[in-house]
Amino acid sequence: MLIETSLIAKVVIILAPQLLIMLGIPIYIVLKARKAVFANRRVLGLKFREAYNLDRQLDIAIDWDDNFTIKTFVNVTFIFTAFWFGAGATQIFGAGVAINIFMMTTTSMLFGIYLSYILLWLDENDGIQALITFLAILMAAICIPIFIEFKFSSSYLFATLTILTLVLLLLEICRGFFLMPFSRDGNKFITWFGVTIFSLWLLWDVDFLLNQSKKINDWNSATQIAYFLYVDIVNLILYLLEAYAE
């Protein structure tokens, strides 16, 4: 029997483990990689090289000359993408709570491994700063609706964010398929545009949760709201990593 508690508690029960998984895995792999590189060992089969950034900080680099490492990255990226769309499909077609949580948890594990590659591919020092910034934005998105009496989850803001998200998607398609050239400043604009949009979506969804907690209280609704927050979090982390990489 599922635990009977408030809607907010249900969302926290669903979402908190996802955050621990997707953030815990990359932090664990980065720490293990920093130790393994000096001992000439592998971490989960991955091979690394010792390197330093411009500030003379240790910056572990992935050994892309190693075939196993490359194949693992490609496989993880492909499987993560498949489960990412699969998790969305289970929400759209109204799968059960257990299936939705399973899909989200599996996706979180794959995203954690994928995130590890991204952190070590760029600079794990900047990557950790990006994760700290994400946590600061998350705390702000939680605290602002609680202490400020304003309806952030209004239909007007929803419509505005939806339009801006479609614009962002169009820009990403143009950038991803090289349909139009973007300068360095243009790429920075898209990156911070994405950070702003998903920060506002996070704020909207948190406020929506607080308002809905007074009206509904079931696990299906909690799973759906948790998934919306989950999507905001994943996209926000990816854009923050790109921003710090710049």
N, C-alpha and C positions, 0 to 999 in steps of 0.2 A: 504494500500500500504506500502511495506517495505521501510525503510529509505535508500536513496541512499547516500552512503558515501564510504570512502576508505576501502580496504580489511582489513587493520590493525584495523581500527575503528570498523568494523563489528565483528571481532574476539573478540575485547575488550568488545563490547556490549553483546556478547553471554557469554563470559567467566567470566567477572567481577562479575555478580550476583551469579554465581556458587561458586566462591571463598568466597563471603560474606556469602552465606548460609552454606557452609560446614565448615567454620571456626567460623562463628557467633553463630551457634547453640551450639557447644560444650563449647565455652567460656561462653555463657549465662547459660547453665545448670550447669557448674562447679561453677559459682558465686552464682547461686540460691541454689545449694546443700550445699555450705559452710554456707549459712545463715540458711537453713532449718534444718541442722543437730543439731544445738543448740536449735532449737525450736521444735524438734521432729516432723517435718512435712515431707511430701513427695514432690518430684518434678516430675511432669508428672507421678505420681503414683509410682515412684521409691523411695526406702527406703535406707538410708545411715547410716553409723556409724562414730563416731569421731575417728580419728587415727592420729598418728604422725610418720614421717619418722626418719631416723637416725640423721638427722640434726635438729631434734625437730621442723620441719615445719609441719603445719597442713596438713594432707594428708587424705582427705575424702575417706572412703572405702565403696564400695557397699555392701549392706546387702544381701548376696547370700542365706541366710536362708529364705528370703521372696519369696514365690512362684510367686507372681505377677512380681517381678523384674526379676527372672530367665526366666519366660515365655516371658516377653517383650523382653529380650535380644535375646533369641532364635528366636522369630518372626521377630525382626528387622534385625538380621543377615541373616535370610532366604530371607526376602523380598528384602533387599538391594542387596544380591547376584543375585536374579532373575532380578531385574531392571538393575544391572550392565551388565549382559549378554544381557538383552533386549536392552539396549542403544547401545551396540555394534552391535546387529543384525539390528537395524534400520539404522545404518551407512552402514553396509555391503549391505543391500538390497535397499538402496537408498530411504528411506522414506523422506517425505517432511520436510522442515525446521522447521515448527511448531511442528511436531511430535518429531523430534530429540531434539529440545530445551525442550519440555515437558518431555521427557525421562531423559535428563541430569539433569533437575531441580529437578524432583522427586528423582532421584538417589542421588543428592547432599543433599537433605533433609534427606534421610535415612542414608546416609554416615555421616552426621553431628550428628545424634542421635547415630549411631554405634561408631563414634569417641568419643562421650561423655562417653560411657561405657568403652572404652579402656583407656581413660585418667584417669577416676576414678578407674578403675580396677588396674592400675599400680600406678602411682604417678602423680597427676595433675601438680605438680611443675615441674617435668621433662618433662611432656607432653607439657606444655606451652613453655618450652625451645626448645623442638623439633619443635613446630610451628614457633617460632621465627627464628630458624635455617633454616626452609623451606623458610620463607619469604626472608631471606638473600640470599639463593641459587637462588630463583626466580628472585630477583633483579639483581644478578650477571649474570644469564642466559639472562636477557633482555639487560643489559648494554654492556656485552662483544661483542656481534655481532654488536652493534651500533658503538662502539668506536674502534674496532679492525677490520682492513680490511683483513679478512681471511674467506674463504668459509667453514664454519663449517658444512653446510648441503651438504657435498660432498657424492658421491656414495660410496667412500671407507669407510668413517666413518659410513655410513648407513649399509653397509655390515658387518662391524666389530661389531657394536652395535647389529645387528640382531643375529649374532652368539653368542655373549656374553649373550644376553637375553635368547636364547635357552638353553645355559649352566646354567644360573640362574634358569630357569624353571625346568630343570632336577634336579638340586640340591634341589629345593623346593619340588619336587615330592618325592625324596629320603628322605628328612627330614620329610615331612608331613605324609608319609606312613611308616615311620620307616624302610626303605629298607636298610639303612646303618647307623651305629652310628656316631654321631657328638659330639665332645667335646665342651666345652664352647668356646674355641678359634675358633673351626670350625663354630659354630653358629654365632660368632662375624664376622668372615670372610664373611659368606653368607650375613649377614645383611648389612655390609658396602660395599660389592660388589653390592648389590641391590641399595644402596644409590648412589654409583658412576655411575652405569649404567643409572638410571633414571634421574640423574642430567645432564648427557651427552645427553640423549634423549631430555630433556627440552631445552638444548642449541641448539641441532640440529633442533628441531621444531620451535624455535623462529627465528633462522637464515633462515629456510625454508620459514617462513611467510614473513620475510623482503624481501627475493628474489622474492617470488611469487606475492607480492603486486605490483611489477612493470609490471606483465604480465596479471594477472587475477583480476577480481573484481565482484564477485557475491556471494549471500548469501549461496548457496549450498557449494561452496568451503570454505567459511568462517566457516560454521558449521563443515565441515570435519576437518579443521585445528584446530578449537577450541576443537574438540573431542580428537584429538591426544594429544594436550596440557593437556587436562582434564585427560586423562589416565596417562600421566607422573606425574601430580600433585598428584593424588590419591595414586599411587604406591610409590612415593617419601615420602609422608607424613607417610604412613604405615611403610616403612622401617626406617624412622627417629624415629618414636615412638618406634620401636623395638630396635634401636640402643641406645636410651636414657634409655630404660628400663634396658638394660644390665649394 
